[in-house]
Amino acid sequence: MSEDAPHILVVDDDTRLRGLLRKFLSDQGFRVSTAGSAEEARKQLESLSFDLLVLDVMMPGENGFQLTQSLRQTSAVPILMLTALGETDNRIEGLERGADDYLPKPFEPRELVLRLKSLLRRAAAPSTTEPTPATPPPAEVKLGELRFDPLRMVLLRGEQAVCLTTAEASLLRLLAEQPGEIISRETLTERGAIAGGVRAVDVQVTRLRRKVEPDPKLPRYLQTVRGRGYVLRPD
């Protein structure tokens, strides 16, 4: 296995499924490590660097929702939730806790691989691709005490980076490229490669507001235009 192959951590308390995923994903060219609980996952995360996490939700002790929310305090590593909890409310909760994608069990293995590759492309986008808007994006946009660099997809408070998920960073970049212009949910879904459709865009906007707005309930910068979409109005 190449050292350059993406390294994935699969966290699931089902021993059989862990083994199957390790073999299948290894055959697809990924490096794969596994953990049977959130506690085991934390130990591996302390000593190894991963390109993507695949988390089960229903685990003994700390569940996948809780682990995701905790990791999002310090890490922007892409997270795909793979779980039997497939109801809409469960998917929304996973996205709200910080997951980038959500695939219910049972699943088609080929779909899993496609979703993983999509997440990895989005995560790599800041350093490997340049934006192609109609006009060059601003060098940075100011949002109160925050500064966002659309080229590097970095949000700063002073000199301290604010942790963004890949979906949040992609969404903010699209809006920052066209400040003051209304962008539809459909466009944000398509150009931001946000899984889950327009409802998922709303969830990502809600999460992003918690990080950029002084009062998320009364947004000053990331505003909703009813029936049309969203607009970013920087200082």
WOUR-V7270 format. One record per run of one state. SS is the DSSP state (@ for helix, = for strand, . for the rest). FROM is the first residue (numbers start at 1). TO is the last residue. Records with the same first field share a line. If there is no record, write none. Layout:
SS: FROM-TO  FROM-TO
//
This chain:
.: 1-6  12-14  28-30  36-37  48-51  56-63  72-77  84-87  98-100  105-108  129-140  144-145  150-153  158-159  163-165  178-182  184-184  193-196  213-215  219-221  226-228  233-235
=: 7-11  31-35  52-55  78-83  101-104  141-143  146-149  154-157  160-162  183-183  222-225  229-232
@: 15-27  38-47  64-71  88-97  109-128  166-177  185-192  197-212  216-218
//
